Amino acid sequence: MPLTLIAAPAAAGKGAWLIEQVRRAAAAGQTPLVVVATPRQAQQLRQRLAAAGGALGVHLLPFDELFAAILNFAGSAREAWDKIVAALCGTLHQHGELHAARQAPAAP
């Protein structure tokens, strides 16, 4: 299941579409990872997925749990942050979007 960002107004059918995609991916032997903004949204989506017949192997979590898992996997939070900053700076530099900071003028 590819990375997909779903953005639409309320009641536009995002949840129904997502449930169908997740169930198809799980039925095909994939392990979908669904990340939502809040724990409440995760619980609501779990309930809707269960009501639709469920899907084994689906990982459904809010952003904060995803970030905690990433930091846990990476080791200490400081080491993880350093790696993230280094990767971001490398990417920005590669695309010419990172420029050497100029020294601030001396105060009068």
TINU-313352 format. One line per field, with one value per residue: x negated, y, z of N, C-alpha, C in turn; residue number from 0. Coordinates in nm, 3 decimals, always signed. Each point is the difference from the previous one (the first is absolute). Layout:
nc1	X,...
nc2	Y,...
nc3	Z,...
cac1	X,...
cac2	Y,...
cac3	Z,...
cc1	X,...
cc2	Y,...
cc3	Z,...
voza	NUM,...
% end
This chain:
nc1	-0.086,+0.009,-0.093,+0.109,+0.006,+0.095,+0.041,+0.107,+0.107,+0.056,+0.027,-0.126,-0.003,-0.084,+0.079,+0.107,-0.059,-0.043,+0.117,+0.052,-0.083,+0.020,+0.128,-0.006,-0.074,+0.077,+0.105,-0.079,+0.005,+0.038,-0.086,+0.121,-0.060,+0.094,-0.035,+0.059,+0.067,+0.109,-0.019,+0.078,-0.068,-0.108,+0.056,+0.042,-0.119,-0.057,+0.090,-0.025,-0.130,+0.018,+0.075,-0.106,-0.026,-0.066,-0.125,-0.052,-0.090,+0.106,-0.094,+0.068,-0.060,+0.006,-0.018,+0.048,+0.079,+0.023,+0.002,+0.075,+0.066,-0.001,+0.027,+0.092,+0.036,-0.007,+0.047,-0.094,+0.082,-0.107,-0.037,+0.127,+0.010,-0.120,+0.046,+0.113,-0.063,-0.090,+0.100,+0.072,-0.105,-0.030,+0.128,+0.011,-0.117,+0.041,+0.110,-0.112,+0.073,-0.121,-0.003,-0.125,+0.015,+0.049,-0.113,+0.070,+0.046,-0.112,+0.038,+0.069
nc2	-0.117,+0.085,+0.090,+0.027,+0.127,-0.012,+0.097,+0.017,+0.069,+0.037,-0.126,+0.003,-0.092,+0.080,-0.009,+0.008,+0.096,+0.058,-0.024,+0.035,+0.102,+0.024,-0.025,+0.067,+0.095,-0.003,-0.002,+0.093,-0.008,+0.122,+0.082,+0.048,+0.117,+0.026,+0.124,+0.027,+0.112,-0.059,-0.030,+0.105,+0.061,-0.042,+0.031,+0.114,+0.012,-0.037,+0.077,+0.095,-0.025,-0.011,+0.109,+0.030,-0.072,+0.110,-0.003,-0.121,+0.035,+0.072,+0.091,+0.040,+0.118,+0.079,+0.124,+0.031,-0.103,+0.050,+0.125,-0.045,-0.070,+0.108,+0.080,-0.088,-0.010,+0.132,-0.027,+0.079,+0.079,+0.027,-0.129,-0.032,+0.099,-0.034,-0.125,+0.037,+0.079,-0.096,-0.089,+0.079,+0.031,-0.128,-0.025,+0.093,-0.040,-0.124,+0.056,+0.041,-0.058,-0.044,+0.115,+0.031,-0.012,+0.121,+0.052,+0.004,+0.116,+0.059,-0.009,+0.111
nc3	+0.000,-0.100,+0.024,+0.070,-0.035,+0.093,-0.078,+0.075,-0.036,+0.113,+0.027,-0.046,+0.098,+0.069,+0.106,-0.075,-0.069,+0.114,+0.056,-0.114,-0.007,+0.128,-0.015,-0.114,+0.056,+0.110,-0.080,-0.054,+0.133,-0.030,+0.058,-0.019,-0.011,+0.089,-0.031,+0.116,+0.008,+0.045,+0.130,+0.014,-0.097,+0.064,+0.116,-0.052,-0.058,+0.116,+0.061,-0.088,+0.014,+0.131,-0.007,-0.076,+0.109,+0.036,+0.043,-0.016,+0.091,+0.029,-0.022,+0.104,-0.019,+0.109,-0.046,+0.121,-0.024,-0.121,+0.044,+0.101,-0.092,-0.077,+0.103,+0.036,-0.126,-0.004,+0.118,+0.046,+0.064,+0.075,+0.001,+0.024,+0.089,+0.046,-0.011,+0.058,+0.087,+0.020,+0.000,+0.078,+0.072,-0.002,+0.020,+0.094,+0.049,-0.014,+0.046,+0.060,+0.096,+0.026,+0.059,-0.008,+0.129,-0.014,+0.037,+0.111,-0.044,+0.035,+0.123,-0.024
cac1	+0.086,-0.088,+0.025,+0.105,+0.055,+0.140,+0.049,+0.129,+0.090,+0.074,+0.109,-0.025,-0.020,-0.139,-0.004,+0.048,-0.103,-0.115,+0.033,-0.003,-0.139,-0.069,+0.049,-0.057,-0.144,-0.015,+0.041,-0.107,-0.117,-0.080,+0.019,+0.021,-0.023,+0.086,-0.033,+0.101,-0.047,+0.024,+0.044,+0.146,+0.022,-0.044,+0.103,+0.118,-0.028,-0.001,+0.139,+0.059,-0.062,+0.059,+0.139,-0.002,-0.048,-0.137,-0.112,-0.114,-0.130,+0.001,-0.056,+0.072,-0.048,-0.009,-0.133,-0.091,-0.049,-0.095,-0.125,-0.061,-0.057,-0.119,-0.105,-0.039,-0.077,-0.125,-0.087,+0.037,+0.067,-0.102,-0.064,+0.099,+0.015,-0.121,+0.007,+0.105,-0.051,-0.106,+0.061,+0.071,-0.099,-0.060,+0.098,+0.012,-0.124,-0.003,+0.092,-0.038,+0.090,-0.065,-0.108,-0.077,+0.059,-0.087,-0.015,+0.085,-0.080,-0.026,+0.092,-0.065
cac2	+0.117,+0.117,+0.112,+0.082,+0.102,+0.021,+0.127,+0.037,+0.053,-0.096,-0.076,-0.014,-0.140,-0.041,-0.118,-0.117,-0.032,-0.053,-0.134,-0.090,-0.017,-0.075,-0.138,-0.062,-0.022,-0.108,-0.125,-0.036,-0.039,+0.116,+0.047,+0.145,+0.089,+0.117,+0.098,+0.106,+0.111,-0.009,-0.130,-0.014,-0.040,-0.139,-0.085,+0.004,-0.075,-0.143,-0.042,-0.008,-0.112,-0.120,-0.008,-0.035,-0.137,-0.008,-0.033,-0.042,+0.051,+0.145,+0.081,+0.126,+0.075,+0.146,+0.054,-0.003,-0.137,-0.023,+0.068,-0.072,-0.124,+0.036,+0.034,-0.123,-0.079,+0.068,+0.011,+0.114,+0.109,+0.095,-0.060,+0.000,+0.138,+0.035,-0.067,+0.066,+0.132,-0.022,-0.043,+0.115,+0.096,-0.059,+0.010,+0.141,+0.039,-0.067,+0.071,+0.141,+0.079,+0.030,+0.094,+0.032,+0.109,+0.116,+0.044,+0.114,+0.122,+0.033,+0.099,+0.132
cac3	+0.000,-0.008,+0.090,-0.057,+0.087,-0.035,+0.054,-0.059,+0.103,+0.082,-0.064,-0.144,-0.031,+0.025,+0.086,-0.075,-0.100,+0.072,+0.048,-0.115,-0.041,+0.104,-0.005,-0.121,+0.021,+0.097,-0.067,-0.095,+0.077,+0.039,+0.137,-0.009,+0.112,-0.012,+0.103,+0.011,+0.082,+0.145,+0.050,-0.020,-0.139,-0.014,+0.060,-0.086,-0.122,+0.040,+0.013,-0.135,-0.068,+0.059,-0.046,-0.143,-0.014,+0.050,-0.087,+0.081,-0.040,-0.023,+0.108,+0.002,+0.115,-0.015,-0.027,+0.115,+0.016,-0.109,+0.034,+0.113,-0.053,-0.077,+0.095,+0.069,-0.095,-0.030,+0.118,+0.083,-0.071,-0.048,-0.118,-0.109,-0.045,-0.073,-0.130,-0.079,-0.040,-0.099,-0.126,-0.055,-0.049,-0.120,-0.109,-0.038,-0.065,-0.131,-0.089,-0.006,+0.082,+0.127,-0.024,+0.121,+0.076,+0.013,+0.137,+0.030,+0.022,+0.140,+0.057,+0.011
cc1	-0.090,+0.036,+0.100,+0.049,+0.141,+0.047,+0.128,+0.088,+0.067,+0.112,-0.017,-0.026,-0.142,-0.007,+0.042,-0.103,-0.120,+0.026,-0.005,-0.144,-0.077,+0.043,-0.055,-0.148,-0.023,+0.037,-0.106,-0.129,-0.092,+0.029,+0.015,-0.030,+0.082,-0.031,+0.105,-0.049,+0.011,+0.035,+0.150,+0.031,-0.042,+0.105,+0.125,-0.022,-0.007,+0.142,+0.067,-0.056,+0.058,+0.144,+0.009,-0.052,-0.142,-0.102,-0.118,-0.128,-0.006,-0.058,+0.065,-0.042,+0.000,-0.146,-0.095,-0.056,-0.100,-0.134,-0.071,-0.065,-0.128,-0.116,-0.049,-0.088,-0.139,-0.096,+0.045,+0.064,-0.102,-0.068,+0.095,+0.016,-0.120,+0.001,+0.103,-0.049,-0.108,+0.057,+0.073,-0.097,-0.067,+0.091,+0.013,-0.124,-0.008,+0.087,-0.027,+0.087,-0.059,-0.120,-0.071,+0.063,-0.100,-0.007,+0.085,-0.088,-0.014,+0.099,-0.073,-0.037
cc2	+0.122,+0.105,+0.092,+0.099,+0.028,+0.128,+0.036,+0.055,-0.112,-0.063,-0.015,-0.145,-0.050,-0.130,-0.126,-0.043,-0.066,-0.143,-0.101,-0.027,-0.086,-0.147,-0.073,-0.033,-0.116,-0.134,-0.049,-0.037,+0.113,+0.036,+0.151,+0.072,+0.126,+0.092,+0.112,+0.103,-0.025,-0.143,-0.023,-0.042,-0.144,-0.095,-0.005,-0.082,-0.150,-0.053,-0.014,-0.118,-0.132,-0.019,-0.042,-0.143,-0.018,-0.031,-0.035,+0.063,+0.148,+0.069,+0.138,+0.076,+0.149,+0.043,-0.015,-0.140,-0.035,+0.064,-0.069,-0.129,+0.027,+0.032,-0.122,-0.087,+0.060,+0.004,+0.117,+0.109,+0.098,-0.054,+0.003,+0.141,+0.043,-0.062,+0.067,+0.134,-0.015,-0.039,+0.116,+0.101,-0.052,+0.011,+0.143,+0.048,-0.058,+0.074,+0.150,+0.091,+0.034,+0.087,+0.029,+0.120,+0.115,+0.039,+0.125,+0.122,+0.028,+0.107,+0.133,+0.033
cc3	+0.000,+0.104,-0.068,+0.104,-0.048,+0.067,-0.075,+0.112,+0.079,-0.083,-0.151,-0.040,+0.022,+0.078,-0.073,-0.104,+0.068,+0.048,-0.113,-0.045,+0.100,-0.003,-0.122,+0.020,+0.097,-0.063,-0.097,+0.073,+0.037,+0.145,-0.004,+0.131,-0.025,+0.116,-0.007,+0.100,+0.151,+0.042,-0.019,-0.144,-0.023,+0.055,-0.088,-0.127,+0.029,+0.008,-0.137,-0.078,+0.052,-0.049,-0.146,-0.022,+0.044,-0.107,+0.089,-0.054,-0.027,+0.123,-0.010,+0.125,-0.027,-0.018,+0.118,+0.024,-0.110,+0.034,+0.115,-0.048,-0.079,+0.094,+0.076,-0.089,-0.022,+0.118,+0.084,-0.085,-0.057,-0.126,-0.119,-0.057,-0.083,-0.140,-0.091,-0.052,-0.107,-0.135,-0.067,-0.057,-0.127,-0.120,-0.048,-0.073,-0.142,-0.101,-0.006,+0.084,+0.136,-0.030,+0.132,+0.069,+0.007,+0.145,+0.020,+0.020,+0.149,+0.046,+0.013,+0.142
voza	0,1,2,3,4,5,6,7,8,9,10,11,12,13,14,15,16,17,18,19,20,21,22,23,24,25,26,27,28,29,30,31,32,33,34,35,36,37,38,39,40,41,42,43,44,45,46,47,48,49,50,51,52,53,54,55,56,57,58,59,60,61,62,63,64,65,66,67,68,69,70,71,72,73,74,75,76,77,78,79,80,81,82,83,84,85,86,87,88,89,90,91,92,93,94,95,96,97,98,99,100,101,102,103,104,105,106,107
% end
